[in-house]
C-alpha cells in the first residue's frame, strides 16, 4: 500500500528510555527489538524512533555528528537492520528522525567550516560579521536561552545556533549542503526505513539579510517565561525558500515505494497551522505535518475545533498528523488533569478523541499506560532548558523517564542497572504487566480503541463535520463512503446530557449511557454513535 501512512497510528519510541538490554542504564536497539511484540500488540501501524545517530548527546541525540552511523550507545548498524527486519515481520513500518536544520559542533563538517574563511566547507554553516562594537549581527534569540549567535575567534565571525551553542545551524542556502543532506537520507531509504520524521522542519532556512525579528504581540510577550517567545520569528525561520527544498526531498522519497515524511513545525498558534497547510499542500511537498497545537495545555472544544478547521481551511488537499504527547512536552494526562476527576477516565477519553480525528495519529510511549509526568528534583535533570530555567521551566526530562514493564521488578523492568533517569512509584505502579491483568486498564482501552479505528472506514478516511454545541462538549461527524459516525466528548469533570434522535445507537468503546433519546455523558465521558444514515446522529443540549 503506497499511502500506508494515511490514517495510520504511529507509536513514538524514545530509544534511551524504552528498554535497556546491555545493562548500562540506557535503552538500546536490541532492547527495542525485544519489545516490538508489545508495540505490534497495540494494533499500531508504525514506529517512530527518536535519534539513534552518532552524537555527543548534548541534546540527547538531536545534535548529530554523523548522519549515517548508529551511536554505539544504542548499538550497531547490524542491530538496526535486525530491528527493521523484526518490525516488518510484525507488520510495523519504521520511521526515523532526521535532524537537518543543525548538526553537532563535533561534526567533521563544522570542524572544517570553523577553521577558516576559505576552506571547502566555509559556507556550510551560517556565519556573520559582528557589529562594529563586537555584538552579534542581529537580535535573534536561541530557543534554549540567550543569543542565537556564538563567536568563533578563528574566523572572527559569529555562527548561528537556534538551539544549543553546540548545535550550529547548517546553511541550507548552500547547494552542497542540500546535496549532502539528501545523500544521507538516501542512505537510510536504501537500508529499508519507511519514512522520516523531520525535526524542526520550518527552521531549515534563514533570512540572508539577517534582518532583526520584530516583537511578538504584547499579549503574547506577557505570557512568556523566556525571551524566545517574545519575538515574531519571521526572519530566523519560516522562510519561503524552504518550499523548494521540501520539493527536493519529496522527489527523493518518491523514488522509493511507500515512503513518507512528516514534518515537525516548531511554532504556535495560527502560524503553525498555516505552515502545516503550506508544507503539505498538493503532492510535491511533505506527506504530512504536525505542530504543537494539540500538545498545549488548552483542553477546550473551541481549541480542538479551531485547530482542525484551521488545517482544513489552509490545506484542503493536505494531510495532518495529530498527537497529544511526545518527548518535548509535559505528558497530557498531567497537563490536562485539572479537567478531570480521574486520571484513567481522562486517559481513556483522550485516546477515544485522538483516534476519532481525521489524519494520522501519533502515540508517545507510555501513553497506553496513562503515564503521568514524572516529578523530578533539580539534581536528577539532564535536559538543558530545565537546567537553565528551573523551576519555571522544568525541562523535558519528566516525559522521558523509562518505560515501565514490570510493577515488581527493580527500575520497572527497564534495566538491570540504575537508569539514566529514575523510575518512580507513580509510573511503576502503571507497568505493562499490571495493566495486562486488569480488563478495565488504560492499556486495554488503547487496544480496543485503536482496533475500532482500524475497522472503521469513516474513522480512517472520512471527512469531518463539526456540530455546534456549547462548552465543554466537542462533537463532530466522521463521514465515510459507507458509514457516518457521530463522535461526542465531554471535556469536563461535570456530567453532561444531550438529546439524540431515537435511531442512534452506541458503537465501539464508550463512557456514556444511552436511554432512548437521551445521551448521558459522565465526567470525561465519550461516545461514538451510529444511526445508519449518511447525515449521522443529530445532537442538541437536553432541557
N, C-alpha and C positions, 0 to 999 in steps of 0.2 A: 504494500500500500504506500504510494509515493507521498501522500499527505497524512501520514500516521499521526502527526502532531495536532491536527485539528480535533479539538475536543478531548485530547489526551489528558491524563493526570500524570504529572511528573514529580517524582519524590527526590527532594534535595538531600544529599549526603554531605556532611561536613567531615571530611576524612580524618582529621585529628581526633574527632570525638565519637566515631561510630563503633569501631571495635579494634582493640589492640591485640594482635596475635603474637608479637615477638617480645612482649613483656617490658617495654621501655616506657610505658605510661602514655604513649601517643598512638592514636589509631593509624592503621596502615591498609594497604591494598589487599593483602591476604585476609585481613580481618573483614573488610567489606565483602569480599568474595564469600567468606564463610557465613555471612548473614544475609545473603541475597534471597534465600528462601523466604525469610520474613517479609522482605520488600515485595517480592512477587505475590506472596500470600495476601497482601492488602488489595490486590487487583489493579495496581497502578500499571502504567504503560512504559515508563522510562525512569531512569535515574539521572540526576544531575550531580556531578562531582565538583565540589569547590576545588580550588587549585591544588594540583599534585606535582607541579613542576619545580625544578631546581630553584631554590630561594634561600636567602639569609634569614627569612622568616621575621623580618621587622614588622610586617603587617600580615603575618600568618599565611604566607604564600601569595598574597596579592602584590608582592614585589618580586617579579620573576627575573632570574639571572640566566636562564637557558630555557627557551620555549619548546625545545624538542627532547628534553631529558626529564625523567622522573626523579624527584628529590629522594635521596637514599633514606630519608626519614620515613617515607611511605613505601619504599620498595624498589622494584626494578621494572624496566620495560617488559620483561618476560612476565612478571606478575600482573602488569597492566593488561597484557594480551590474554592472560588466563581469566582475568576479571571480565573482559569483554566477551570472551567465549562463553563463560558461565551465564552471564546476563542474557546473551542471545539465546542460549538453551532454554532459559526460563521465560522467554518472550519479552524481555526488557530491552528497550533501546538505551544507549549510553550517550549522555551529553556531557561535555567537559567545558570547564571555564576557560575563557580566553581573556587575559588582562592585557589589552593592547594600547591603551592610552599612555602607559608609562611602563618603565622597567625598574628593576633594582639598580641602585648605583654601583652594584658589584657586577653588573652585566658587562661582558667584554666590549660591547658597543660603546657603553658610556665611558669605560676606562680609556678607550681610544679618543672619543669625542672630546673629553675634558682635557686631554693632554696638550692640545694646541689649537690654533685657529685655522690651520692649513692641512690637517690630516684628512684621509678619505672619508671619515665619518664626522667631520667637524660640524656638519649641519644636520646630523641625525637627531639632535635634541634641540630644544627651544632655548637659544642663547640671546642675550640682550645686553646692550651697553648700559652702564649705570648713568643716573642723572649726574649733572656736573658736581653736585655735592656728595656723590657716592651712594645715594639712596637708590632703591630698586626702581625700575623703569616705569612702574605704574602701581595702582592701588589693589591689584588682585590679591585676595587672601587665600590661604590654604584651608581645605576642609578640616584639617587636623589642628588648626590654630596658627596664628602668626601670618607673616607674609608668604606668598606663594613663590618667592624668589630666594635663591641661595647663592652667595658669592663664591666664585671659583678663581683663586689667585693665579693659577697657571695661565688662564685665558684672560684674566682681568675683565670678566663678564659675569653676569648672573645667569643661572639656569632656572627654568620654570619647574615647579613641583606642585601640582594641585593637591597633593596629599602629603605624605611624609617627605622630609628633606631627602631621605634615602630612596625616593621614588620619582626620579626625574622624568618629565614628560617627553615623549617622542615627538619629533617634528613631522607630522603627517603631511605637511606641505612638500616634503622631500619625496620624490618618486621612488628612490631606492629604499626608503623605509617602508613604503606601502608594499613594494615588491617582496621585501624580506618577510614582512608580516604574513603576506599571502602564502609564501613558501612554507612558513611554519604551520599555517592552518592546513595546507595540503598534506603535510606530513601526517597529521592526525586523521584526516579523512581517509588517506590510503591505509591507515592502520585499523580502520573499521569503526571509528566513532560515528554516531548517528546525528550529531548536532553539536552546536556551540551555544553556550550562554556567554554573552558579550558584556563584560564588566564595563560600567561607566561609558556606555556607547555614545553618549552625547558629549563626551569630553575629548574626542579624537583631534579636533582642530581648534586652533586659537586664532584670534584676530592678528593678522600680520603687522598691523599698525600699532599694536599694543595699546589701544585706547583704554582709558580708565572706565571701569564699570560704574554706572550710576547707582545711587542709593535705592534700596527697595522702598516700597510704600511705607509710610510712617507706622501704620498699624502692624505691618509685618515686622519691622525693626523692633518694635516694643516687645514682641514676644520672644526674641532671640536670647539664647543663653551664651552663644559665642558670636564672633564677628562675621562669620561666613554668611549667615542668613541675612545680614544687613545690606547686602548688595543684590542688585538685579544682574545676573551673570550673563550679560548679552555679548560680551567680548571674550571672556575666558572659556566659554563653552557654548553649545547650541548653535554652532556656526553653520551657515548654509553649505559650505564646502563638504560637509560630512556626507551629504546625499550621494555624491559621485563615488566616494569610497565604499559606501554601503552597496552600491550597484556593482562595484568590482568584486566585493565579497560574495554577492549573490551569484554572479557569473561563475565563480569558483565552485560554490556548493552545488549549483545546478549541473555541473559536470558529473556529479555522483548521484546515484539513485536514492531517493527517500531520505535526504538530509535536510536539516533545518537550522535556523539561527533565531535565538530570542535575545533581544537587547534589554539591558537594564538602563532605564532612563533615570539618572540621578538628578531629579528636580522635583518640585512640588507644585500643587495647585493646578489650575487650568493649563499652565505652561507645560507641565508634564504630559497631560492628556493630549494637548496639541502636538507635542513632539512624537508621542506614541502613534498618533494618526499619520503624521508626516513620514515617519520612518517605515511604516507598514503599508502605505498606500500602493495599490497596484500589485504587480507580480515581479518587480525587478529590484526590490529593496529587502528589508528583513521580513522573515516569515511572520514574526510577532514581536511584541514588546511588553514589558511591564514597568510600572512606575511604583512610587511609594504611597500612592493614594490609598490603596487598600491596606497598607501597612501602618496606618496612622492611628492615633488614639480615638479618632472620630467613629462613633458607633451609632449612627442615626440613619433612618430610612432616607432622608434627604441626601446625605452624603453618598451612600451607595448608589442611589438612583442617579445623582448628578454625575458621578464618575463614569458609570456605564453609558449613560446617554451622551456624555461628552465625547466618549470614544466613538459611539455610533455616528454622531454628527461629524466628527473630524476625520473619520476613516471608514466610510460606509462599505468599502471593499477591503478593509484591513482586518486583522485578526488579533485580539488581545490575549494577554496571559494575566491571570489574577491569582494572587495568593494573599494570605493573612499574616504569615510569619516567614522569616528567613534568618540568616546568620548575622544580619545587620540591625535588627530591631528587637525590641522587647517582645517576648512571646505573647501572642494575642490573648491567651486565657488570663494572663496577668494584666495586660494592657486594658482589657475591657471588663475587668472583674467588678467594677462599680455598677455595671448594668445587669447584674445577676445576683441571685441568692445562692446558687450552687454552681461551682466551677464545672462539674461534669455536665450539667444541663447546658451551660454556655459552650463547652467543647462540642457537644453533640449538635447543638443548633448551628454552630459555626461551620461544621463540615456539611451539614444539610444545606446551608445557604451557599457556601462556596461551590459545592457540586451542582448547584442549580444555575450558576452563572454561565452565560454564553461566552465561549472562548476556551482556552487551555488553562488547566488548573495546576497550581504548584502547591506541594505539601512539603514542609520542612521536617526533618527527622525529629521524632518525639511528639509531634502534633497528635499523632494517632494514639498517644497515651494521655493526652491532655496535660502535658508537662507545663508547669508554671515556670516563670523566670526564676533562676537561681539567685538568691541574695548572697552577694559576696562581700568579704571585707576588702579594704584597700590593699592589704598585704597579699591578697590572693589574685589580684588583677594582673593581666598581661597586655591588655588592649591599650594602644596609645591614647585614644581620646579619653578613656576613663582615667588613665594615669595622669593626664594633663588637666582635666576639667572636673575631677571628683570634688564634691559629691553631686553637683548639679547635673553632670553627665557622668553616669557610672560606666560608660563604655558598653561594649557588646559581648563581654565575657559571659554575662548571665544567661544568654540564649545559646551559648556554645559549649556548655558543660556536657560531659559524656552521656551518651545514650545508656539507658538502664535496661538491662536484660533480665536480671535475676534479683528478686527482692531480698533474698537471704545471703547472697554472695557479697564478699568484700568488693567495694567500688562498683556495685551493681552488675557485676559480671563483665564490665567493660575491659578490665585489665587485671593482671596479677600484681602489678606494681602501682605505686602511687600515681594517679593520673595527673596530667598537666594542668587540669582544672578539677576542683573537687566535686565528688558526687555527694550530695546532701540528702537528708532524710525525706523532705517533701518530694524530691524527684525519685529516689529509690523506692519509695512506697508505691509508685505507679509503674513499676517494672513490667516488662512484657509478660513474664511467666505468671505474675499475679493477675494481670488482666485477662490472660487466656482462661483462667479458672472461673471468671465471672461473666455470665451471659449478658449482664447489663453494663459491661465496661465500655469505656470510650473506644477502646481498640475494636471491639465487635461492632460498635456503631459505625466506625470508619469503614470497615469491610462491607457492611450492609449497604451503606450509602454509596460508596464507590461502585458496588455491583449494580445498584439500582440505576445510577447514572449511565453505566456502560450498556445496560439493557434497554435504555430509552432513547429512541431516535430524536425525540423532542429535546431532551437534555443535551445530547451530543452536538446536534447540528441545527436545532430550531432557533428561530428568531425570538427576540424579547420584546414584549409589550407591557409597559408598566400600568398599574392600576392605581388610581388616585384614592389614597386612604390617609388619614391623619397619623402623625407620630403616635406611638412608636411602631407602627405597622408598615412593613415593607411587603409589597405584593406585586406579582407580575405573572403574565402568561408566557410559557415557552411553547412556541407554535412550530410544530414539525409538519411533515407532509402527511403523516398518518395518525398523529396524536397531538393534542394540546393539553399540557399540564399547567395547572394554576398553583403557584408557589406562594406561600404566605408565612411571614415570620413576625413574631412579637419580640421586638428588640428592647425588652424591659423585664424587670422583676415583678411587674404587676400583671395579673390576669387580664386578658382581653377577649371580647366576644364579638363575633361577626355573624351577620345574616347571610346565608348562602342559598342558592336555589336547590330545591329538593333532589335534583338529579345528581348532585355532587356525591362523590364517594372518595374516601381516603385511599391512597395508594402509596406503597413504599414506606420507608421509615417515617415516623411522625411522633410528635409530642403534643397531641391535641385530642379532643373528644368531639365527634360529630353526632349531633342529635337532630335528625330530620333536616331542618333548615337552619340550625344554629351551630356554629363552629366555636368551640371553647378552646382558647389558647392559654395554657398556664404560663408561669414565669419562663421566659425564653422558649416559649412554645413555637412549634413549626408544623407545617403540613403541606403535602403535595395532594392536590385534588384533581379528579378527572370526572368530567360529565359526559364523556363520549361524543363530544361535538367540537367543531373547529373553533368556535369562539371561546371555549373554555368555560370556567365557572364564574358566575357573577358574585361579587362580594360587596357588602356595604356594612357600615357600623350598625350594630344592633341597638334598638331603642330600649 
